[in-house]
């Protein structure tokens, strides 16, 4: 990261998702760009300016905000009010960072984690995006300052059914309870949400309640044989659930196996593209990808 500090107009800084149409697929997107503007921060900037530099990355002559979105948003409002009053308009102190997408996403996550406590579901979705970029659960854990076990729990939560996510956002279940429910096969997740929310009469479902419900469902037949059968079915369903759709993390792990090494080069090229976004030059898939992209760009 550069030690040089530049002062730039807040309107000349690009906030991905707010100033662009990019969303989750972009490494610099952060859901918090849509939070309500912090009026106290705006007033503070009008009086004192911005004390801590914003981190940016330059792309094609533009400065994209890596860390400091809320400060830039507040500075824009402060600058507009100062301009209307005929006063000197605040500028934003920035430091430039030069790194690739995976590194810049790690910086974005770690600096935000030091200042704010995101809701668990938001952390989980961010963790999955960072995992798609870096491909290493240990790096993700370091960025968030959490254990790999916690990060894996977030992965499970992120892959839960959208009904589970909606239940968290509406306050029906706690995030910890949702993590427990996310370990069910998908169809059982829906049943668990409905069953638990009805049982507690509209109050938030806790982790202990979710665990008790899971245990009760496994033993509902009252026999060891039925319990064993239910456990076997759950395991099989979980394995099936994990294969729904293409998961980059799964493909990355699969590429390290002997089964992958035995594949023809053409098939490996496709899987490598799924996992990394890159394809080996000279393969049919690389040629297809380049020609298709050129054709789509013309459109």
HELIX and SHEET records of a PDB file:
HELIX    1   1 UNK A   10  UNK A   12  5                                   3    
HELIX    2   2 UNK A   31  UNK A   34  5                                   4    
HELIX    3   3 UNK A   39  UNK A   48  1                                  10    
HELIX    4   4 UNK A   69  UNK A   84  1                                  16    
HELIX    5   5 UNK A  101  UNK A  115  1                                  15    
HELIX    6   6 UNK A  120  UNK A  134  1                                  15    
HELIX    7   7 UNK A  137  UNK A  144  1                                   8    
HELIX    8   8 UNK A  148  UNK A  158  1                                  11    
HELIX    9   9 UNK A  162  UNK A  169  1                                   8    
HELIX   10  10 UNK A  175  UNK A  181  1                                   7    
HELIX   11  11 UNK A  186  UNK A  199  1                                  14    
HELIX   12  12 UNK A  207  UNK A  218  1                                  12    
HELIX   13  13 UNK A  224  UNK A  242  1                                  19    
HELIX   14  14 UNK A  248  UNK A  254  1                                   7    
HELIX   15  15 UNK A  258  UNK A  261  1                                   4    
HELIX   16  16 UNK A  265  UNK A  276  1                                  12    
HELIX   17  17 UNK A  284  UNK A  298  1                                  15    
SHEET    1   A 5 UNK A   6  UNK A   9  0                                        
SHEET    2   A 5 UNK A  91  UNK A  96 -1                                        
SHEET    3   A 5 UNK A  54  UNK A  59  1                                        
SHEET    4   A 5 UNK A  62  UNK A  67 -1                                        
SHEET    5   A 5 UNK A  13  UNK A  14  1                                        
END                                                                             
